[in-house]
């Protein structure tokens, strides 16, 4: 099984571009094809970035 960590940029890109390669990587993890390694620090970073307000 493939194991890895998804960088915060990959998670955000997956949410913004649901048909892109980042979304594919996230779906592989969600479906169990890739085993994710996530620390408390990484989880906090995901939360921090997802809660930020952005002006587009």
PELINQUI-V891165 format. One record per residue. N is the residue number from 1. RES is the residue in one small letter. OMEGA is omega in whole degrees, -180 to 180 (999 if undefined). Layout:
N;RES;OMEGA
N;RES;OMEGA
This chain:
1;x;177
2;x;178
3;x;179
4;x;178
5;x;176
6;x;176
7;x;180
8;x;179
9;x;179
10;x;180
11;x;-180
12;x;178
13;x;179
14;x;179
15;x;-179
16;x;-178
17;x;-173
18;x;178
19;x;-177
20;x;-178
21;x;178
22;x;177
23;x;178
24;x;179
25;x;179
26;x;178
27;x;176
28;x;179
29;x;-179
30;x;-179
31;x;176
32;x;179
33;x;177
34;x;178
35;x;-179
36;x;172
37;x;-177
38;x;176
39;x;176
40;x;180
41;x;179
42;x;178
43;x;178
44;x;178
45;x;176
46;x;-178
47;x;-179
48;x;-177
49;x;-179
50;x;180
51;x;-178
52;x;172
53;x;178
54;x;175
55;x;-177
56;x;999
